[in-house]
Amino acid sequence: MDEVKFKSDFGGATQSNKLIDFKLSAKASPNPPADDFQEINTLNYRNKFTASPVLYWGTKNDYPQQIAAAMTQCDTLLAALFVSKGIYLGKGLYMYQEDYQNGREIIEMPMPAEIDDAFYASNIEEYIDFGIQEMNTWGQFFPVWRMSRAAKIAELRIYPTLFNRLERPSWQTGKIENVYVSAQWGVNNFVISSPIIPKDMREWVSKFPLIDNFNPVKQLQDNAAKKIWTTVQHIKNTVSGDHYGSVPWHAAYENGWVEMSSRVPEMKSKIYENIMNLANIIYIDSQYLHDQYPEWKDMNDDVKNTIIKKIQDDIDKNLTGSQNQGKSLFSTKWTNADGKTIYKVEIKPMESPFKDGQLLQDVQLADYHILSAVMLDPSLMGAIVPGGGKQSAGSGSNIREALQATIARADMIRRKVLSPLQTWLRYEGWDKKYAQTGAAAKNLGPIKFGIRDFVIPTQSGATMNSVKEVTN
């Protein structure tokens, strides 16, 4: 057995450096190179933190800005995110308790005036709308808690996710303690070079303390006691090994499907524009010039170019313009010794280089990959799946089932977006104040918030007026 020693610097005020011995077999993996083996509690990390405390999102800290620019060019992606957000929003917010005696049947409760007024003042409908959009787009969002001087929650809002950057984890605690908010990320290599924001940069960036998702009520209470009135929370789809969240369609962006979907129509548009500007190709046989101008071979190049330009202008004037519609152009032809007909002036109309839907299938395939990555059935978009046959158009049953499947997937996103409302409920004590009491309430669970869904009935002849609201 070989003995290998690793030095581990735990730092901090309460724990001194320790030398830890690990006994490994002779077949153990080789030690990593010294310059690659860096723990979080090192001078190197502290230097990085001092140089820029912002935890970069992408190599140049502009990854979401790049995605946002690509999104604006892809109509399929924008429409898919819009449709899925509409399904996730459903028919609005409601409050309920579960009856555990009757198979967890949902019992909807009337929204108390105190809660309704607080939510109205904070524009909670806008919060839910924006939260679902940000979760679908970025796989995360940053709720901002604003407290009144009476230590009451005054407002719950969201800054655009691409404006937010996490602070590097503290080398003492390993926790991310702050969030930096700015619209300047990705512009002129904008960086924060110190945890303390200089005065000349404060109009461009804000710094807020971050609370984690473990007992946020207690953290809000502690912050209020310290007179910290604004705090930020980070809620995300968990991505192993990454501080920032993500969604599956980001892979469609990385793989080039988003660019293909948007660039092919743009490319074809430019080609067709050039085709329309160049309606005809005109061939002028060199013999024509010799016949018209016997001294042609003795002319200098400037004179030849002047003559050719005049011939081109004369032909163009006779072929273009509304007054020349249907006009004829006369030319002569001759047959050479091989029997080939030679036209002195020949006109051929420009033809499109794309026939039989060339490139169309490529766009359809890219759109299919985008819709799959957004987890939206193409039938809900009226999209055509390459090789999809009859299923491409989508029958009533197919669309209804696709809608139900999408609603089922919506629960994960909704729970994350509504989780701050559960925090608000507990912070203000509404969960106890408005819970039902008495013998009938002994089997009821805690108060929760949910989103009403809508379903399309299966009976023949159903219309949108017959759509039903349901609570799940």
PyMOL commands that set and color helices and strands:
alter all, ss='L'
color gray80, all
select helices_A, chain A and resi 43-51+63-71+75-89+100-102+113-121+124-138+161-163+199-201+216-225+249-254+257-277+286-292+296-298+301-319+322-324+360-374+378-380+389-392+396-427+430-433+439-441+464-466
alter helices_A, ss='H'
color red, helices_A
select strands_A, chain A and resi 2-8+18-24+93-99+105-109+140-141+143-147+153-158+164-166+178-181+206-211+230-233+235-236+280-284+333-335+341-343+345-349+448-451+453-455+468-470
alter strands_A, ss='S'
color yellow, strands_A
deselect
rebuild
show_as cartoon
